[in-house]
Amino acid sequence: MSAESGTLVVYTTTHCSDCRLAKDVLAETGTPYRHVNLDDSPEAAQTVMALNGGYRSVPTLVFPDGRVLVEPSRRELLDALKAQQRGY
């Protein structure tokens, strides 16, 4: 599962505080995204591990242009969202 149809894909786990932070930032900015919980999808866990050199790092965000952001801080995520809006 990767970014499809121009939608940001956010891979998380149930008890991940950084994942909650990322989802909060996306909600605050009104950014549409597709949420995939690794706890519910072994296939998604394999995708995340492939993206992260064998590590199950979350949150992992896959942007529509294929860029991948792993465990971003609030500032890193906001900067990436701004860059996406500008087409960078």
C-alpha positions in Angstrom: 0.0 0.0 0.0 1.4 3.3 -1.1 0.0 6.7 -1.7 -2.9 6.2 -4.1 -5.0 8.7 -6.0 -3.1 11.7 -4.6 -3.8 10.7 -1.0 -1.3 10.8 1.9 -1.1 7.4 3.5 -0.3 7.3 7.3 0.9 4.0 8.8 0.5 3.8 12.6 0.0 1.4 15.5 -2.6 1.6 18.2 -0.6 2.7 21.2 1.9 5.0 19.5 2.0 8.6 20.9 4.0 9.9 17.9 1.3 8.5 15.7 -1.4 10.4 17.6 0.7 13.6 17.3 0.9 13.1 13.5 -2.8 12.5 13.2 -3.5 15.6 15.3 -1.3 17.7 13.0 -3.1 16.4 9.9 -6.5 17.1 11.5 -5.4 20.6 12.6 -4.3 21.4 9.0 -7.3 19.8 7.4 -5.1 17.4 5.4 -6.9 14.4 4.0 -5.2 11.1 4.5 -5.7 7.4 4.5 -5.0 5.8 7.9 -3.5 2.2 8.0 -3.0 0.6 11.4 -0.2 -2.0 11.4 -1.9 -3.9 14.2 -4.7 -4.7 11.9 -2.8 -5.4 8.7 0.3 -7.7 8.5 0.6 -6.7 4.8 0.9 -3.0 5.9 3.5 -4.0 8.4 5.5 -5.6 5.6 5.2 -2.4 3.5 6.4 -0.2 6.4 9.4 -2.6 7.0 10.3 -2.4 3.3 10.2 1.4 3.4 12.3 1.6 6.5 15.1 -0.8 6.0 13.5 -3.7 7.9 12.2 -1.6 10.8 8.6 -1.3 11.8 8.9 2.5 12.4 5.8 4.5 12.9 4.4 6.8 12.1 5.5 6.4 8.5 3.8 8.8 6.1 3.9 8.2 2.3 3.1 11.4 0.3 1.3 11.3 -3.1 4.6 12.1 -4.8 6.3 9.1 -3.2 8.2 10.9 -0.5 8.4 9.1 2.8 8.6 10.7 6.2 9.4 8.5 9.2 8.7 9.5 12.8 8.6 13.2 12.1 8.5 15.9 14.7 5.6 18.3 14.6 7.8 20.9 12.8 9.1 18.3 10.3 5.5 17.3 9.4 4.3 20.8 9.1 7.2 21.7 6.8 6.6 18.6 4.7 2.9 19.5 4.4 3.8 23.1 3.3 6.2 21.8 0.8 3.5 19.4 -0.6 1.1 22.3 -1.0 3.7 24.3 -2.9 4.5 21.3 -5.1 8.0 20.7 -3.8 
